[in-house]
Amino acid sequence: MRHRPLAFVLYLSLSCPALCAAQAVTSTGDYLARIDGDGDGRISLSEYQDWLSYAFDAMDANRDGVLDAQEQPASGRGARATLTREQHRQTLAERFRKQDRNHDGWLDARELASPPQ
């Protein structure tokens, strides 16, 4: 399976200004609270994936769970391969594991604010 570079995943997670503006945060605590669907003060993998998939969903114009070349931003690198929702979620899972510094399966506010290692 071919994985997308981190830059593309970051683009997906940050590319919807209207959604970002509607959910603006001013601190790491605010960000954690918005992602933390069950309110337990920590972020699970599924909460992380769900939150960071909003851009994928917004770009998936035909709602088929696949971003084809026309739905993806131009990269200047030629033809773009399709990206499935599952591939996107797997890339996010890899990023989550890198941010989970203590390897407990959850992200706390400190880990959430830190870049992936």
C-alpha positions as CSV (number, residue, x, y, z in Angstrom):
1,M,0.0,0.0,0.0
2,R,1.3,3.5,-0.9
3,H,1.3,6.0,1.9
4,R,0.9,9.8,1.5
5,P,3.7,12.0,2.7
6,L,3.1,13.8,6.0
7,A,2.9,17.1,4.2
8,F,-0.3,16.0,2.3
9,V,-1.9,14.8,5.6
10,L,-1.1,18.1,7.2
11,Y,-2.6,19.8,4.1
12,L,-5.7,17.7,4.5
13,S,-6.0,18.6,8.2
14,L,-5.5,22.3,7.7
15,S,-7.0,23.0,4.3
16,C,-10.6,24.0,5.2
17,P,-10.5,27.6,6.4
18,A,-14.3,27.8,6.8
19,L,-14.3,24.8,9.1
20,C,-11.2,25.9,11.0
21,A,-12.7,29.4,11.6
22,A,-15.9,27.9,12.9
23,Q,-13.9,25.8,15.3
24,A,-11.2,28.3,16.2
25,V,-9.2,27.5,19.4
26,T,-7.0,29.8,21.4
27,S,-5.0,27.3,23.5
28,T,-4.0,23.7,23.6
29,G,-6.6,23.1,26.3
30,D,-9.3,24.4,23.9
31,Y,-8.0,22.2,21.2
32,L,-8.0,19.2,23.4
33,A,-11.5,19.9,24.6
34,R,-12.8,20.1,21.0
35,I,-11.2,16.9,20.0
36,D,-12.1,15.0,23.2
37,G,-15.5,13.7,22.2
38,D,-16.1,11.8,25.5
39,G,-14.7,14.5,27.7
40,D,-12.3,12.3,29.6
41,G,-9.4,14.8,29.2
42,R,-7.4,12.7,26.8
43,I,-7.5,11.9,23.0
44,S,-8.1,8.4,21.7
45,L,-6.9,7.3,18.3
46,S,-10.5,7.4,16.9
47,E,-11.1,10.9,18.3
48,Y,-7.9,12.1,16.7
49,Q,-8.7,10.4,13.3
50,D,-12.3,11.7,13.4
51,W,-11.2,15.3,14.1
52,L,-8.5,15.4,11.5
53,S,-10.6,13.8,8.8
54,Y,-12.8,16.9,8.4
55,A,-10.7,18.2,5.5
56,F,-10.8,14.8,3.7
57,D,-14.6,14.8,4.1
58,A,-14.8,18.3,2.7
59,M,-12.6,17.5,-0.3
60,D,-14.5,14.3,-1.1
61,A,-17.1,16.0,-3.3
62,N,-18.8,12.9,-4.5
63,R,-18.8,11.3,-1.0
64,D,-17.4,8.0,-2.2
65,G,-14.7,7.7,0.5
66,V,-11.9,8.2,-2.1
67,L,-10.1,11.4,-3.1
68,D,-9.4,11.1,-6.8
69,A,-7.0,13.4,-8.7
70,Q,-9.7,16.0,-9.4
71,E,-10.6,16.3,-5.7
72,Q,-7.0,16.7,-4.5
73,P,-5.0,19.9,-4.5
74,A,-2.6,20.4,-7.4
75,S,0.9,19.4,-6.3
76,G,3.0,20.4,-9.3
77,R,4.4,16.8,-9.2
78,G,2.3,15.3,-12.0
79,A,-0.5,12.8,-11.6
80,R,-1.8,12.3,-8.1
81,A,-2.7,8.8,-6.9
82,T,-6.1,8.3,-5.3
83,L,-6.3,8.4,-1.5
84,T,-8.9,6.3,0.3
85,R,-10.4,7.3,3.6
86,E,-8.8,4.2,5.1
87,Q,-5.3,5.2,3.8
88,H,-5.9,8.6,5.3
89,R,-6.9,7.2,8.7
90,Q,-3.8,4.9,8.6
91,T,-1.5,7.8,8.0
92,L,-3.2,9.7,10.9
93,A,-2.7,6.6,13.1
94,E,1.0,6.6,12.4
95,R,1.1,10.3,13.3
96,F,-0.8,9.6,16.5
97,R,1.7,6.9,17.5
98,K,4.5,9.3,17.0
99,Q,2.9,12.0,19.2
100,D,2.0,9.4,21.9
101,R,5.4,9.8,23.6
102,N,4.6,7.7,26.6
103,H,3.0,5.0,24.5
104,D,-0.1,4.7,26.6
105,G,-2.5,4.8,23.6
106,W,-3.8,8.3,24.4
107,L,-2.7,11.9,23.8
108,D,-2.8,14.4,26.7
109,A,-2.5,18.1,26.2
110,R,1.3,18.1,26.3
111,E,1.6,15.4,23.7
112,L,-1.1,17.0,21.5
113,A,0.8,20.3,21.5
114,S,4.1,18.6,20.6
115,P,5.1,17.8,17.0
116,P,5.3,14.1,16.1
117,Q,8.7,12.5,16.7
